[in-house]
Amino acid sequence: DGEDEKSIELDARVLQIANFVGDTLLEGSIKFVVRTSLSCTVMSVEASISGPPVQLCKGPRIDMNSSLLSYLPTYVACDSKSLSHFTQPSFSILSLDGIRSTAVHCVSLREDGPFITVHDFARSLADISLIEYDRRDRTALWAAARSAKLPKLSLGFHKARSGYVTGYGHSLYRIDLTTDEPTLVWSPSNALYFSEGVHSLSGIKPDDSRDHLLWASSTSACRVWCLDVRHERPRVVATWSLPLLADDFGIGMPVTGIYGAGTLMVQPRRMDGDREPALFCVKKDPDTA
């Protein structure tokens, strides 16, 4: 209506906005987490009957550099099942300790302030690029990670491909936050009958309406899979070959890309009468994002 929109200053450029799925403005507010290169800030959009109809409010700020060991946030995952009258909103921050991303800060928004627990997986994992909550179990995370004991590829393998390796070895892990034990559950390399570490996951996303389904994409393999994770070894429900995923930088692009995790996957809210939910898959680079 001609009025300036309210803005809130942050400590650095916004790199990610992670929202709590299922939180709608019709229910009074939308809560989300804004990640910069230095910190994570909880924010909300509040709907009010009196005063301005919509207000942008700033909540707690999680400073990753305030501890003795400084961290930098690299990815945020929100727990959509934590939005109820019986639990506190919760989210997890994948953190970089200056060398590699193997730490996860779990944040619970309590009335007396944020409660943070730190989980470090440096002993078993060499690197973690993505995390998402397992919607069947709030104490577990899905992760795209590389094992600390990944076998080295043979000299013959490199010679057959002119010394060119297509992936960075990030496979699908399930992390139990109660025991801090990661478990390898699925690999894009093994799915295509290659040696472990050849291909790498560039995106993972739990299905919005079916808790037992997980979407996974691989830029190096130029494929998207739909996985049924109810089984000990996830079964492939469907797969699509998308060669355009590797158009811009080639299949040797690092798993996190220039602008963060390589693939952005979003499902629109289902409407009455919709048959199957759509999935939008966008590679994050200057030409497609």
Secondary structure by P-SEA (a helix, b strand, c coil): cccccbbbbccccccbbbbcccccccccbbbbbbbcccbbbbbbbbbbcccccbbbbbccccccccccbbbbbcccccccccccccccccccccccccccccbbbbbbbccccbbbbbbbcccccccccccccccccccbbbbbccccccccccaaaaaaaccccccccccbbbbcccccbbbbccccccccccccccbbbcccccccccccbbbbbbccccbbbbbbccccccccccccccccccccccccccccccccccbbbbbccccccccbbbbbbbccccccc
